[in-house]
């Protein structure tokens, strides 16, 4: 969290943009647990990542579980909305096998 989201807040990523995206590969495919850990980390580091709004669910795309957060950028007058996607690794592996 401190390294990923913080890079959007400091504009190391998505400089001058109001929307960014992050994709997490969930090795054990337990998306609910992974999302709860991300939310706990956001809560624990809310000041450091300038959290403006808590995670809001977004419709899934195929088997990617999605949510979004909003953060205040340190060097800009606008916030950044980060779209988070959690991708179950086992489904990705199965998809790769089907594409062979």
C-alpha positions as CSV (number, residue, x, y, z in Angstrom):
1,X,0.0,0.0,0.0
2,X,2.7,2.4,1.0
3,X,4.6,1.9,-2.2
4,X,1.8,1.4,-4.7
5,X,-0.9,3.8,-3.8
6,X,1.6,6.3,-2.4
7,X,3.2,6.6,-5.9
8,X,-0.2,7.8,-7.2
9,X,-0.5,10.3,-4.4
10,X,3.0,11.8,-5.0
11,X,2.4,11.7,-8.8
12,X,5.3,9.3,-9.4
13,X,2.5,7.4,-11.3
14,X,-0.3,9.1,-13.3
15,X,1.2,12.5,-13.1
16,X,-1.4,15.2,-14.1
17,X,-4.1,12.5,-14.3
18,X,-7.2,12.1,-12.2
19,X,-7.7,8.4,-12.6
20,X,-5.2,5.5,-12.1
21,X,-5.4,1.7,-11.9
22,X,-3.8,-1.1,-10.0
23,X,-4.1,-4.8,-10.6
24,X,-3.3,-7.4,-7.9
25,X,-2.7,-11.1,-8.6
26,X,-4.2,-13.2,-5.8
27,X,-2.2,-16.3,-5.7
28,X,-4.6,-18.4,-3.6
29,X,-7.6,-16.9,-5.5
30,X,-9.3,-15.9,-2.2
31,X,-10.5,-12.5,-3.5
32,X,-12.6,-11.7,-0.4
33,X,-9.7,-12.2,1.9
34,X,-7.4,-10.2,-0.4
35,X,-9.8,-7.3,-0.5
36,X,-10.2,-7.3,3.3
37,X,-6.4,-7.1,3.6
38,X,-6.2,-4.2,1.2
39,X,-9.0,-2.4,3.0
40,X,-7.3,-3.0,6.4
41,X,-4.0,-1.6,4.9
42,X,-5.8,1.4,3.6
43,X,-7.4,2.0,7.0
44,X,-4.0,1.6,8.8
45,X,-2.3,4.0,6.3
46,X,-5.1,6.4,5.5
47,X,-3.2,9.5,6.4
48,X,-0.1,8.4,4.5
49,X,-2.0,7.6,1.4
50,X,-4.3,10.7,1.8
51,X,-7.4,8.6,1.6
52,X,-10.5,10.7,0.8
53,X,-13.1,8.0,0.2
54,X,-13.2,4.4,1.4
55,X,-13.3,1.5,-1.1
56,X,-16.4,1.5,-3.2
57,X,-17.4,-1.7,-5.1
58,X,-17.4,-1.6,-8.9
59,X,-18.9,-4.2,-11.1
60,X,-16.7,-7.1,-11.9
61,X,-15.2,-7.7,-15.3
62,X,-15.2,-11.5,-16.0
63,X,-13.5,-12.9,-12.9
64,X,-11.7,-9.7,-11.8
65,X,-13.1,-8.3,-8.6
66,X,-13.0,-4.5,-8.6
67,X,-13.3,-1.5,-6.3
68,X,-12.2,2.1,-6.3
69,X,-10.8,4.6,-3.8
70,X,-10.1,8.4,-4.0
71,X,-7.0,10.1,-2.7
72,X,-5.7,13.6,-2.3
73,X,-2.6,14.2,-4.4
74,X,0.2,15.9,-2.6
75,X,1.3,18.2,-5.4
76,X,-1.9,18.9,-7.3
77,X,-5.2,20.6,-6.7
78,X,-7.3,17.6,-7.7
79,X,-7.8,14.1,-6.3
80,X,-7.0,10.9,-8.0
81,X,-9.5,8.0,-8.2
82,X,-7.7,4.6,-8.2
83,X,-9.5,1.6,-9.7
84,X,-8.3,-1.6,-8.0
85,X,-8.6,-5.0,-9.6
86,X,-8.1,-8.3,-7.9
87,X,-7.3,-11.2,-10.3
88,X,-7.5,-14.8,-9.1
89,X,-4.3,-16.5,-10.3
90,X,-5.9,-19.9,-10.6
91,X,-8.5,-18.5,-13.1
92,X,-5.7,-16.8,-15.0
93,X,-3.8,-20.1,-15.2
94,X,-6.9,-21.9,-16.4
95,X,-7.6,-19.2,-19.0
96,X,-4.0,-19.5,-20.3
97,X,-4.4,-23.3,-20.7
98,X,-7.6,-22.8,-22.7
99,X,-5.8,-20.4,-25.1
100,X,-3.2,-22.9,-26.0
